[in-house]
Every structure is written in structure tokens, then in C-alpha cells.
């Protein structure tokens, strides 16, 4: 049986800075009120081009990884996350060639933190981003190999939400029907916290505004698929 301490630990695992804020940040903020929440981020978002104003402010696009690391730490602090761990991979390089190394680094951190619950992307990666999919698959592998982790929550979007998103990758997968969604978390009470976390990602402000514009059309909820042991 998991200890009470394990019951109070949640680890969210993502590919890039901003995945936490644009994704399940409302749920993270709610959990952080009575859990120790940690974030693992596979990369520092080195492939993310900054907004024009941010580029001018920093003066060097090569520093974007450092900029985005700082933005994630800002977001994490607002959400109540205890600590952020970067796993040392490069944005845009995650693939099956790195599955085992990525899984090993995730496993190492989870053995240190001993969570009962972990959170990541659903297996389609929400948007079809290969980095997201790779993180989801590696996290799922680790879930089945660590007995103290009892629950895996896959953040997902509904069919209705998907219809409001324009394709911006080669293939943007469908959302999930209500019948397949296991948890719907009401995040209305932490909505302003979610927005503040998103606004930390100044280098990605165009995407933040796009996501918020879409979200305004829907109830303030976040959706999850669930695996449990």
C-alpha cells in the first residue's frame, strides 16, 4: 500500500516549457493546494522561436532555451509546483531512438520523488507533436514498471475543443468523445492562476493568446483519460 506521503506527491511530465501552462495547469494548481507537485520537462524548448519583443529584449536567439527555462520556472511558481527538473534533451529531437534513455531519466526522477499519481499527454500528444508523443509513450512505459505509481492521468482535449483548433502540424489528431473521457476537472476557481501561468511564457505569447481565445468558447474544465493499477 502507498504511504500517505506518496499519496501527496504528483509528478507532471512534459516535453517543453509551456506544455504545463497551455495544458493541465488548472488541475496542477488545484492539486498543488494539498499535494507536493513536481514537473519533469524533457527539453528546454530550444526550438521555440521567441516573440518579436522577446527576441529584441534578449538580443540573441541562441539563448531561447535559457529564456524558456526561466519562463517555466515562473509558471511553476505561480501554479504552486515544488520543483522543476529538466531532463537534458533537445527540443525537436525526441524519437524512438531516445525512448529508453528518456524512460530511464523519467524513472530515475520518479524513484526519487515516489509519486502515486503522474500526469502527461494522452498518447496522441494532443497536437500530434512527436516530442509530446514520445514523452507520453516513455511515461506510460515507466508507469507500468514502477509499482508505487498507482495512477496515470493523460491530459486530453474533447472532440468539441478539437473542432475549434486549426491544423498546424502535418497531422493534428482528433479529440476524445465524452464516453472515453474518464475525468473532467472543474478549474473555474483557478482560471486566473492558469492565465497567469500562461502569461509567464512571454516568448510563446502568440500561442498563449491563441489557446485562450479557443478556451473562451468552452466551460472552464480540463479533461483526462486515466490508467490505474
N, C-alpha and C positions, 0 to 999 in steps of 0.2 A: 504493500500500500504506500502511495506517495505521502511524504510528510507534509505538515501544514505549511512549512516553509516552501516546499516545491509547489504547493497549491497557489502560492502567492507570487510565483515567478512566471512571466510570459516573455517569450522572445519572438520578435518580428524580424523576418529575414527578407531582404530585398536586393535588387541588382544595382540601383543607382540612388544617389541623393535625389529627393523629391518623390520617389515611389511611396514613401511612408505618408507624406502630406497629401499628395493627389489621390492616394489610395485610402486605406482604412484609418486615417488619422483621428476620426471621431471616436472610433472604437478604442484606439490606442489611448486617447485622452481619458475615456471613461474607465478603462482598465487601470490606468496609472493612478487613479484615486485610491485604490485599495490593493494594488499589486506592484511588485517590482518589475517594471517593463524595461527590456533592453532591445536594442536594434543592432542587427548584423547587416552590413552593407558590403556587397561583393566588390564594388568598384567605387571610385571617387567621381564618376561621371565625366571622365576626361574627354569624351566625345561630344558633350553637350555644348553647343555654341552659346555664349552669353548674349543677353540682350544688348542692344547698341550702347545704352547708357552704362551698363556694367562693364562692357569692353573698354569704354573710354576711361572709366574710373580706375580700372586695374591696369590698363595700358599694355597688357601682354596676354594674348590668348593662350599661351603655354601654361599660364597659371590657373586655367579654368578648373583643374582638378582640386587645387587648394581652395579656390573660391567656393566650389560646390561642397567641399568637405565642411567648410565653415557654415554654409547655409544649412546643411543637415544638422549640425550641432545646435544651431539656432532653433530650428524646427523641433528638435528633440527636447530641448529645454522647455519650450512652450507647451509641449504635449505631456510633460512630466516624466519623460524617459530617463532612467537612471544613468545609462551609459550607452554610447555608440561604439561599435567595433567595426573597423574596416578590414576586410579580408585580403586586400592586396592585389586584386585582379584589375585588369584594364577594361574600361568601358568599351563594349562592342566586340570583345574577344571571347566571350563565354560561348562554349560549344561542347559537343560530346567529347572532344579531345581533352577537356578540362573537368569532365564530370566527377571523376574520382578525387582529384585534388580539391575541387570545390567542396565536395561532400566531406572530405577529411577535415577541412578547415571549419566547416559548419559544425561537424561532430565534435571537434576539439572544444569549441566555444560552448556548445550545449552541455558537454560533460562538466565544464567549469561552472556553468550557471544553473544547471539542473532544473529546467522548467518542466511544468506539467503540460503546458499549452504552448504551441508555436503557431505563428501566423505567416503566411506567404501568399504569393499569387496563385490563382487557380491554374491548372495545367496548360491552358491555352495562353497564359501570360497576359491576360486581359486584352492587350492590343496586338498580340502576335509577335511582340518583340522577342527575338531569340534569346537575349540575355535574361528576360523575365522567365521564359520557358525553362531555360537551363537551371535557374535558381529554384524554380518550382520542382523540377524533377529531382535535383540533388537533395533538396529539403525533404521531399517525400521519401527518398531512399533512407535518409538518416532517421526519419520518424520511425520507420519500421525496424531500425537497428538499435534504438535506444529505448529500453523498457520503461524508463521513468517518464518519458514523454507520452502522455495519455491522449492528447487531443491535437489535431492539426486543423486549423481553420484556413480555408482557401478564400481569400478575398476575390469576389467576382462582381460582375455587373449583370443587371437584368436584361431581358430581351428589349424592354421598352427603352432603357438607357442606351443600349447599343444602337437603336434606330436613330438616335439623335446625334451620333458621332459620325463624322465624315471619315472615310478611309484615309489613312496617311502612311500606312505601310503597304507592302505588296499584298498582304492578306490580313485583314482585321477580322478575327473570328466572331461568331455570333455570341450574344449574351445568353443567359440561362432563363428558362421558363420558371415561373413561380413554383411549380411542382418539384423542381430539382433543387431549389434553394433551401438550405437547412436552417439558417439563422438570418433574421432581419433585425438589425440593431438600430434602435432609435437614437440618433445623435443630435437631435434638435437642441438639447441642453448644452452641448459643447460645440455648436456650429461656429460660433465666433472664434473659439480656440482653433478649430480646424482651419478657418480662413487665415488667422494669424500665422499658423504654421506654414500654410501655402505661400504666404507673402514673404516668408524668410527666403524663399528660393527666387531671389531677385534676378538671377541670371536666366531663369526659366519663366519670367513673368508673363510672357505671351501665352505659354501653355497654361499657366495658373489661371489666367483670365478666361481662357477658352473652356477649361474644366468647370470653372464657377458658373459661366454662362449656361452651360449644359445642365449643371446640377440645379439651377434655379427652377427648372421645369418640373422637378420631381420632389417627392417627400424627402425630408432630411433623414435618410436611413442609409445603412451600409449592409451589403449582402455577403453571405458566406456559405460555402459548401463545408461540410465537416467530415473528418475521418476520426474515429475514436477506437481505442483498444478496449 
